[in-house]
């Protein structure tokens, strides 16, 4: 029986500013492992912006990955909040995700941000991380069906 030779333990390096090349290498290797397990990811970024006279006044970013939409950021300028613009951006992202073959959506927000907003759009809480930040919580939400 042939035994694998063990690699000597490497040195640990801590960085507050890793190079783009180093983080890209981690991503490529992890993505390669994941695709062997779960199939091609076909990850694709998504950005939707609302502009007024050329200036961004609201926007949503995220990505589609396997059959999920992941919403990363949603922001609406203070003057346009509570007028339906945020909902329009989320619904536009969901439509695009359906077009890309997604069936579900997930996101996170903070307890002082937009939990009721997302719940009105059909999202449900599936997790909480208390004291993140201190005195608040990070809330994880999902919408399990993007069927129209």
Secondary structure, 3 states (H helix, E strand, C coil): CCCCCCCCCCCCCCCCCCCHHHHHHHHHHHHHHHHHHHCCCCCEEEEEEEEECCEEEEEEEEEEECCEEEEEEEEECHHHCCCCHHHHHHHHHHHHHHHCCCCEEEEEEECCCCHHHHHHCCCEEEEEEECCCCCCEEEEEEECCCCC
